């Protein structure tokens, strides 16, 4: 086995153990994980896009914005975090418009802010939140792992050669199939499967995770970098590892918010709504 692959697997096991441990304990442990990921994502985003050099004051506001979002998450006020995010994004857009700053500033605030909010909201403090989080993890990890190995084994036509030359249609399809199977299996570990809703949900989240992967590849190609950072041995940066998870979690957030509107604004449990409980 190649040294790089061994390092990649070892780092992946450690990361998975940390994520699963925080998921199991929930509460503050998972909130801290969500906040840490969001802050590291913004650090890498601002580094890749050169925000500190392009717009130092704007970047400082970006850090302040993420600090506010992080504080709300840690205080358990996730319901206030989305309005707060909207407010700071509006301010950042006005800043960029008036000061001719970088449009990567509001983009970074949205991307990192939604990362922390969607992760924390997904887990919540209840058992359905635990099941929902494990379900999403299974979909994303199953998709990512099988897409990598199937793509390397089978090759074939490229999925998006201008964005990510290494990704193939065979890998995307293989990853999607595995993501659906893994997510369905994770659900069935807790609840009986009664219809095709869960496999269809897993399919949507698998596709969303691959779009997230391509989005991060686009950002890196746009600025000519290979990895978002070198924080994780064998994997690059945090964005390199959570790009698919971010989009999958944001997709779940959108789905639950739609249900919130449909239910006339009644209080709902995130995990319960996602899994149809």
C-alpha positions as CSV (number, residue, x, y, z in Angstrom):
1,X,0.0,0.0,0.0
2,X,1.3,3.4,-0.9
3,X,2.6,5.6,1.9
4,X,0.2,8.5,1.0
5,X,-2.8,6.1,1.0
6,X,-1.8,4.7,4.4
7,X,-1.5,8.3,5.8
8,X,-4.9,9.1,4.2
9,X,-6.6,6.1,5.8
10,X,-5.0,6.7,9.2
11,X,-6.0,10.3,9.3
12,X,-9.5,9.4,8.1
13,X,-9.9,6.9,10.9
14,X,-8.9,9.5,13.5
15,X,-11.2,12.1,12.0
16,X,-14.1,9.6,11.9
17,X,-13.5,8.7,15.5
18,X,-13.6,12.3,16.6
19,X,-16.7,13.0,14.6
20,X,-18.5,9.9,15.8
21,X,-17.5,10.5,19.4
22,X,-18.8,14.1,19.4
23,X,-22.0,12.9,17.6
24,X,-22.6,10.2,20.2
25,X,-22.3,12.7,23.1
26,X,-24.1,15.5,21.3
27,X,-24.8,18.7,23.2
28,X,-21.8,20.9,23.8
29,X,-19.4,18.3,22.4
30,X,-21.0,18.4,19.0
31,X,-21.6,22.1,19.2
32,X,-17.8,22.6,19.7
33,X,-17.1,20.3,16.8
34,X,-19.5,22.3,14.6
35,X,-18.0,25.6,15.6
36,X,-14.4,24.4,15.1
37,X,-15.2,23.2,11.6
38,X,-16.9,26.4,10.7
39,X,-14.0,28.6,12.0
40,X,-11.4,26.4,10.2
41,X,-13.5,26.5,7.0
42,X,-13.5,30.3,7.1
43,X,-9.8,30.4,7.8
44,X,-9.1,28.3,4.8
45,X,-11.6,30.2,2.6
46,X,-10.0,33.5,3.5
47,X,-6.5,32.1,2.9
48,X,-7.4,30.6,-0.5
49,X,-9.2,33.7,-1.7
50,X,-6.6,36.1,-0.2
51,X,-9.2,38.1,1.7
52,X,-6.6,39.3,4.3
53,X,-4.6,40.9,1.5
54,X,-7.5,42.1,-0.6
55,X,-9.7,43.5,2.2
56,X,-8.1,43.4,5.7
57,X,-11.0,45.3,7.3
58,X,-13.6,43.2,5.5
59,X,-11.9,40.0,6.6
60,X,-11.8,41.2,10.2
61,X,-15.6,41.7,9.9
62,X,-15.8,38.2,8.5
63,X,-14.1,36.8,11.6
64,X,-16.3,38.9,13.9
65,X,-19.4,37.5,12.0
66,X,-18.2,33.9,12.5
67,X,-17.5,34.6,16.2
68,X,-21.1,35.8,16.7
69,X,-22.5,32.7,14.9
70,X,-20.2,30.5,16.9
71,X,-21.3,32.1,20.2
72,X,-25.0,31.6,19.3
73,X,-24.4,27.9,18.5
74,X,-22.4,27.3,21.7
75,X,-25.1,29.1,23.8
76,X,-27.7,26.8,22.2
77,X,-29.5,29.6,20.4
78,X,-29.4,28.0,16.9
79,X,-32.8,29.5,16.1
80,X,-31.2,33.0,16.3
81,X,-28.1,32.0,14.3
82,X,-29.8,32.1,10.8
83,X,-31.3,35.6,11.3
84,X,-27.9,36.7,12.6
85,X,-26.1,35.2,9.6
86,X,-28.5,36.9,7.3
87,X,-27.8,40.2,9.0
88,X,-24.0,40.0,8.8
89,X,-24.2,38.9,5.2
90,X,-26.3,41.9,4.3
91,X,-23.8,44.1,6.1
92,X,-20.9,42.4,4.3
93,X,-22.6,42.9,0.9
94,X,-23.1,46.7,1.7
95,X,-19.4,46.9,2.8
96,X,-18.2,45.3,-0.5
97,X,-20.5,47.5,-2.5
98,X,-19.5,50.8,-0.8
99,X,-15.8,50.0,-0.3
100,X,-15.3,48.0,-3.5
101,X,-14.1,45.0,-1.5
102,X,-13.9,41.4,-2.4
103,X,-17.2,39.5,-3.1
104,X,-15.5,36.4,-1.7
105,X,-16.1,38.0,1.8
106,X,-19.9,37.5,1.9
107,X,-19.4,34.2,0.1
108,X,-17.1,33.0,2.9
109,X,-19.4,34.2,5.6
110,X,-22.3,32.3,4.1
111,X,-20.3,29.1,3.4
112,X,-18.7,28.9,6.8
113,X,-21.7,30.2,8.7
114,X,-24.1,27.7,7.2
115,X,-21.5,25.0,7.8
116,X,-21.7,25.5,11.6
117,X,-25.4,26.2,11.8
118,X,-26.5,23.2,9.7
119,X,-24.2,20.8,11.5
120,X,-25.3,21.9,14.9
121,X,-29.0,21.9,14.0
122,X,-28.8,18.5,12.5
123,X,-27.5,16.8,15.7
124,X,-29.6,18.8,18.2
125,X,-30.0,17.1,21.6
126,X,-32.5,14.3,20.9
127,X,-32.2,10.7,19.7
128,X,-33.7,11.4,16.3
129,X,-30.9,14.0,15.9
130,X,-28.4,11.3,16.6
131,X,-30.0,9.0,14.0
132,X,-30.3,11.8,11.5
133,X,-26.6,12.8,11.9
134,X,-25.4,9.2,11.5
135,X,-27.7,8.9,8.5
136,X,-26.1,11.9,6.8
137,X,-22.6,10.8,7.8
138,X,-23.2,7.4,6.3
139,X,-24.5,8.9,3.0
140,X,-21.6,11.3,2.7
141,X,-18.8,9.0,3.7
142,X,-20.2,6.1,1.6
143,X,-20.4,8.4,-1.4
144,X,-16.9,9.8,-0.9
145,X,-15.1,6.6,-0.2
146,X,-16.6,4.5,-3.0
147,X,-16.4,7.4,-5.5
148,X,-12.6,7.5,-4.9
149,X,-12.0,3.8,-5.2
150,X,-14.5,3.1,-8.0
151,X,-13.2,6.0,-10.0
152,X,-9.6,4.9,-9.6
153,X,-10.5,1.3,-10.5
154,X,-12.8,1.8,-13.5
155,X,-11.8,5.2,-14.8
156,X,-13.7,6.3,-17.8
157,X,-15.3,9.6,-18.9
158,X,-14.5,12.6,-16.7
159,X,-17.3,14.1,-14.6
160,X,-16.2,17.7,-14.8
161,X,-12.7,17.9,-16.4
162,X,-12.5,21.7,-16.2
163,X,-13.2,21.7,-12.5
164,X,-11.8,18.4,-11.2
165,X,-9.9,16.3,-13.8
166,X,-9.6,13.4,-11.5
167,X,-13.4,12.8,-11.0
168,X,-15.1,10.3,-13.3
169,X,-18.7,9.4,-14.0
170,X,-18.0,5.8,-12.9
171,X,-16.8,7.1,-9.5
172,X,-19.8,9.5,-9.2
173,X,-22.3,6.7,-9.9
174,X,-20.5,4.1,-7.7
175,X,-20.3,6.7,-4.9
176,X,-24.0,7.5,-5.2
177,X,-25.1,3.8,-5.1
178,X,-22.9,3.2,-2.0
179,X,-24.2,6.4,-0.4
180,X,-27.8,5.4,-0.8
181,X,-27.1,1.9,0.5
182,X,-25.0,3.1,3.5
183,X,-27.6,5.8,4.4
184,X,-30.5,3.3,4.2
185,X,-28.6,0.8,6.3
186,X,-27.9,3.5,8.9
187,X,-31.6,4.4,9.1
188,X,-32.6,0.7,9.4
189,X,-30.3,0.3,12.3
190,X,-32.8,2.5,14.2
191,X,-36.1,2.3,12.4
192,X,-37.9,-0.1,10.0
193,X,-37.9,0.9,6.3
194,X,-41.5,1.4,5.3
195,X,-41.2,3.0,1.8
196,X,-38.7,4.6,-0.6
197,X,-38.6,7.9,1.1
198,X,-35.3,7.3,2.9
199,X,-33.4,5.9,-0.1
200,X,-34.7,8.9,-2.2
201,X,-33.5,11.3,0.5
202,X,-30.1,9.5,0.6
203,X,-29.9,9.9,-3.2
204,X,-30.6,13.6,-2.9
205,X,-28.0,14.1,-0.2
206,X,-25.4,11.9,-2.1
207,X,-25.8,14.1,-5.1
208,X,-25.6,17.3,-2.9
209,X,-22.4,16.0,-1.4
210,X,-20.8,15.5,-4.8
211,X,-21.9,19.0,-5.9
212,X,-20.2,20.3,-2.7
213,X,-17.0,18.4,-3.6
214,X,-17.1,20.0,-7.1
215,X,-17.8,23.4,-5.7
216,X,-14.7,23.3,-3.5
217,X,-12.6,22.0,-6.4
218,X,-13.8,25.0,-8.4
219,X,-12.7,27.4,-5.7
220,X,-9.3,25.8,-5.5
221,X,-8.9,25.8,-9.3
222,X,-10.0,29.4,-9.4
223,X,-7.1,30.4,-7.2
224,X,-4.6,27.8,-8.3
225,X,-4.2,25.8,-5.1
226,X,-4.1,22.0,-4.7
227,X,-5.3,21.7,-1.1
228,X,-7.3,24.1,1.0
229,X,-4.5,23.9,3.6
230,X,-2.2,21.3,5.1
231,X,-3.9,20.8,8.5
232,X,-4.8,17.2,8.0
233,X,-2.0,14.7,7.0
234,X,-2.8,13.0,3.7
235,X,-6.0,14.9,3.2
236,X,-5.0,18.6,2.9
237,X,-7.3,20.9,4.7
238,X,-10.6,20.9,6.6
239,X,-12.5,22.1,3.5
240,X,-11.1,19.2,1.5
241,X,-12.7,16.8,4.0
242,X,-16.0,18.4,4.8
243,X,-16.9,19.9,1.3
244,X,-19.4,17.2,0.6
245,X,-20.7,17.1,4.2
246,X,-21.3,20.8,4.1
247,X,-23.5,20.7,1.1
248,X,-25.4,17.6,2.3
249,X,-26.0,19.3,5.7
250,X,-27.1,22.6,4.0
251,X,-29.5,20.5,1.9
252,X,-31.0,19.0,5.0
253,X,-31.3,22.4,6.5
254,X,-33.2,23.6,3.4
255,X,-35.5,20.6,3.5
256,X,-36.4,21.1,7.1
257,X,-37.0,24.8,6.7
258,X,-39.3,24.1,3.9
259,X,-41.2,21.7,6.2
260,X,-41.2,24.4,8.9
261,X,-43.0,26.8,6.5
262,X,-45.4,24.1,5.3
263,X,-46.3,23.3,9.0
264,X,-47.2,26.9,9.5
265,X,-44.2,27.7,11.7
266,X,-44.8,25.1,14.4
267,X,-41.9,24.1,16.5
268,X,-40.3,21.0,14.9
269,X,-37.4,18.7,15.8
270,X,-34.8,18.8,13.0
271,X,-33.8,15.1,13.1
272,X,-37.4,13.9,13.3
273,X,-38.5,16.0,10.3
274,X,-35.6,14.9,8.2
275,X,-36.2,11.2,8.8
276,X,-40.0,11.6,8.6
277,X,-40.5,10.4,12.2
